Amino acid sequence: MKNKTGYLKVLAAALIWGTLGAFVRWSGLTPLELSFLRLAVATFVLFFFLPRGERFSYFYSKSYLPICLAGLLFALDTILYFNAFQLTTLGNAVLPYNMQPVFMAVLSPLILKEGTDYKNLLLFALSLAGIGIMLYPNLVQLSYSDAAGIGYSLGGALCLSLIAIIAKSLHMNAITFVYYTMFTATLCLLPFIHLSGRLTLPRLAIAAVVGLVHTAIAYVLYYDSLRTLKMAHVVTLSYTIPVIAALTGLLLFKETVNQYTIVGGSLILISGLVLIFRS
């Protein structure tokens, strides 16, 4: 039962993150502005969910260094990913970012010493093939801006995979981990932030949604699932994000969904369903 709940949490986080690109476009804010605001909102909200004695105590614990590293990585991840949306298309930004599970699959056995289930490896390979098929048309003709956007997206994916591994190794409560990570990331960005006069009420509302839903809620769900699921399972289910992003682009921005997206997305969804019903 715990596994089923964990799977639902990963899928819920994937559903939320699959719509992130749309909110980034709607915000009209610079990557640095939106990065800072989302982190500040998430920190503010989670502050009230922690007992008063835990709001700063971990900065004096043995977990201080890995928490600070996770916060620094998250600040870097956010800036890289949001910059990718400014440089290339929604699909080009989202699909490489979902190579995060690949980095996790490679690094987690080395760092976390998790055992290998070869049936799950087959499902992982199926998901990876789906990502490759979806990404293929976008790699045929790339401009310099597209290549830079894809590079930024991959850099963000690497940062996020390292954060997930840190979260898995610390065995902390998910809300506590996300709060301290966001708090540290906010402090990292604070010296560089200069909010412009473009901060209208609608844009602030969108930033608040990104901070509350796409950051605080989604990351709590995701990191809480790591407590009960193997990293390989999380990896496979995380591949549903580009499928949701493709549907978001189709429904909201009338972006084309070609045969590559359909075939690749089908492989990803099949592998995720098989993984859930196997458990």
C-alpha positions in Angstrom: 0.0 0.0 0.0 2.9 2.4 0.8 4.3 1.7 -2.6 1.0 2.5 -4.3 0.8 5.8 -2.4 4.3 6.6 -3.4 3.6 6.0 -7.0 0.5 8.3 -6.9 2.7 11.0 -5.3 5.3 10.8 -8.1 2.6 10.9 -10.7 0.9 13.9 -9.0 4.2 15.7 -9.0 4.8 14.8 -12.7 1.3 16.1 -13.6 2.1 19.4 -11.8 5.6 19.8 -13.3 4.3 19.0 -16.8 2.4 22.3 -16.8 5.3 24.4 -15.5 6.4 25.6 -18.9 3.0 27.2 -19.5 3.2 29.2 -16.3 6.7 30.3 -17.1 5.5 31.6 -20.5 2.5 33.3 -19.0 4.5 35.0 -16.2 6.4 37.4 -18.5 9.1 37.6 -15.8 12.9 37.1 -16.3 14.3 33.7 -15.3 16.0 35.3 -12.3 12.9 37.1 -11.1 10.7 34.0 -11.4 13.3 31.8 -9.8 13.6 34.1 -6.8 9.9 34.6 -6.4 9.0 30.9 -6.6 11.6 30.0 -4.0 10.6 32.8 -1.7 6.9 31.8 -1.9 7.7 28.2 -1.3 9.9 29.0 1.7 7.2 31.3 3.2 4.4 28.7 2.9 6.5 25.8 4.2 7.7 27.9 7.2 4.3 27.7 8.8 4.1 23.9 8.3 7.1 23.3 10.5 7.1 23.2 14.3 8.7 26.4 15.6 11.7 24.5 17.0 12.6 23.0 13.6 12.5 26.2 11.5 16.2 26.9 11.9 17.6 24.0 13.9 18.9 21.9 11.0 21.4 24.7 10.1 23.2 23.7 13.3 23.0 19.9 12.7 25.2 17.4 10.9 22.9 17.7 7.9 23.9 21.4 7.4 26.4 20.9 4.6 24.3 18.5 2.4 21.2 20.8 2.9 23.2 23.8 1.8 24.6 22.0 -1.2 21.0 20.9 -2.1 19.9 24.6 -1.8 22.8 25.8 -4.0 22.0 23.2 -6.6 18.3 24.1 -6.6 19.1 27.8 -7.2 21.3 26.9 -10.1 18.8 24.4 -11.4 16.0 26.9 -11.4 18.0 29.6 -13.2 19.2 27.1 -15.9 15.8 25.7 -16.5 13.9 29.0 -16.8 16.7 30.4 -19.0 16.1 27.4 -21.3 12.5 28.4 -21.8 13.7 31.8 -23.0 16.2 30.4 -25.5 14.3 27.6 -27.2 10.9 26.0 -27.7 8.8 24.5 -24.9 9.5 21.0 -26.2 13.2 21.6 -26.5 13.4 22.8 -23.0 11.2 20.2 -21.3 12.4 17.0 -23.0 16.1 17.3 -22.2 15.2 18.4 -18.6 13.6 15.0 -18.3 16.9 13.3 -18.8 17.1 13.9 -15.0 16.0 10.3 -14.4 18.9 9.0 -16.6 21.4 10.9 -14.4 19.6 9.5 -11.3 19.7 5.9 -12.7 23.4 6.2 -13.4 24.4 7.9 -10.1 22.1 6.3 -7.6 23.5 2.7 -7.7 27.0 4.2 -7.3 26.1 6.6 -4.5 23.2 4.9 -2.7 24.3 1.3 -3.4 20.7 0.2 -4.4 20.2 -3.2 -5.8 19.4 -3.8 -9.4 16.1 -5.3 -10.6 16.6 -6.4 -14.2 12.9 -6.3 -15.0 12.8 -2.7 -13.9 15.9 -2.0 -16.0 13.9 -3.2 -19.0 11.1 -0.8 -18.1 13.6 2.0 -17.6 15.1 1.3 -21.1 11.6 1.4 -22.6 11.0 4.8 -21.0 14.4 6.0 -22.2 13.6 4.9 -25.7 10.3 6.9 -25.5 12.2 10.0 -24.5 14.7 9.5 -27.4 11.9 9.1 -29.9 10.1 12.2 -28.6 13.4 14.3 -28.7 14.6 13.1 -32.1 12.7 15.6 -34.3 14.0 18.5 -32.2 17.6 17.5 -32.7 17.5 17.4 -36.5 17.9 21.1 -37.1 19.1 23.2 -34.2 20.1 26.9 -34.0 22.7 28.2 -31.6 19.9 29.4 -29.3 18.2 26.0 -29.4 21.5 24.2 -28.6 22.2 26.6 -25.7 18.6 26.1 -24.4 19.0 22.3 -24.5 22.4 22.6 -22.7 20.9 24.7 -19.9 18.1 22.2 -19.6 20.5 19.3 -19.3 22.5 21.3 -16.7 19.3 21.8 -14.7 18.5 18.1 -14.9 21.9 17.1 -13.5 21.4 19.5 -10.6 18.0 18.1 -9.8 19.2 14.5 -9.9 21.9 15.3 -7.4 19.3 17.0 -5.1 17.1 13.9 -5.3 20.1 11.7 -4.3 20.9 14.0 -1.4 17.3 13.8 -0.2 17.3 10.0 -0.5 20.5 9.8 1.6 19.4 12.2 4.4 16.2 10.3 5.4 14.6 13.6 6.4 10.9 14.5 6.5 10.0 15.7 3.0 8.5 19.1 4.2 11.6 19.8 6.3 14.0 19.0 3.4 12.1 21.1 0.9 11.8 24.0 3.3 15.6 24.1 4.1 16.5 23.6 0.4 14.2 26.4 -0.7 15.3 28.7 2.1 19.0 28.2 1.2 18.3 28.6 -2.5 16.5 31.9 -1.8 19.5 33.2 0.1 21.8 32.2 -2.7 19.8 34.3 -5.2 19.1 37.2 -2.9 22.3 39.2 -3.7 21.6 39.0 -7.5 18.0 39.9 -7.5 16.7 43.2 -8.8 12.9 43.2 -9.2 11.8 45.3 -12.1 8.7 47.5 -12.6 7.1 44.6 -14.6 5.8 43.0 -11.4 2.1 43.5 -12.0 -0.5 41.8 -9.9 -1.3 39.1 -12.5 2.4 38.3 -12.8 2.8 38.1 -9.1 -0.2 35.8 -8.9 1.4 33.4 -11.5 4.7 33.5 -9.6 2.7 32.6 -6.4 1.1 29.6 -8.1 4.5 28.4 -9.3 5.9 28.8 -5.8 3.0 27.2 -4.0 1.9 24.4 -6.5 4.9 23.7 -8.8 7.5 24.1 -6.0 6.2 23.6 -2.4 3.5 21.0 -3.1 5.1 19.2 -6.0 8.5 18.8 -4.3 7.1 17.7 -1.0 5.1 15.0 -2.9 8.2 14.0 -4.9 10.7 13.8 -2.1 8.2 12.1 0.2 7.8 9.3 -2.4 11.6 8.7 -2.2 11.1 7.4 1.3 9.1 4.4 0.1 10.2 3.8 -3.5 13.4 2.7 -5.1 15.1 5.4 -7.2 14.6 3.2 -10.3 10.8 3.3 -9.8 10.8 7.0 -9.4 13.0 7.3 -12.5 10.5 5.4 -14.7 7.5 7.3 -13.5 9.2 10.7 -13.9 9.2 10.1 -17.6 5.5 11.0 -17.7 6.4 14.7 -17.3 7.3 15.3 -21.0 4.0 13.5 -22.1 2.0 15.9 -19.9 4.1 18.9 -21.2 3.4 17.8 -24.8 -0.3 17.7 -24.1 -0.1 21.1 -22.3 1.6 22.6 -25.4 -1.1 21.1 -27.7 -4.1 22.2 -25.6 -2.9 25.7 -24.5 -0.5 26.8 -27.2 -1.7 24.7 -30.2 1.7 23.2 -30.6 2.0 20.3 -33.0 2.0 16.7 -31.6 3.7 14.6 -34.2 4.0 10.8 -34.6 7.2 10.8 -32.6 5.5 12.4 -29.6 2.6 9.8 -29.8 4.9 6.8 -30.1 7.4 8.0 -27.5 4.7 9.1 -25.1 2.9 5.7 -25.4 6.1 3.8 -24.5 6.6 6.0 -21.5 3.0 5.6 -20.3 3.1 1.8 -20.8 6.3 1.4 -18.9 4.9 3.5 -16.0 1.7 1.5 -15.9 3.5 -1.9 -15.9 5.7 -0.7 -13.1 2.8 0.3 -10.9 0.8 -3.0 -11.5 3.9 -5.2 -11.0 4.3 -3.9 -7.5 
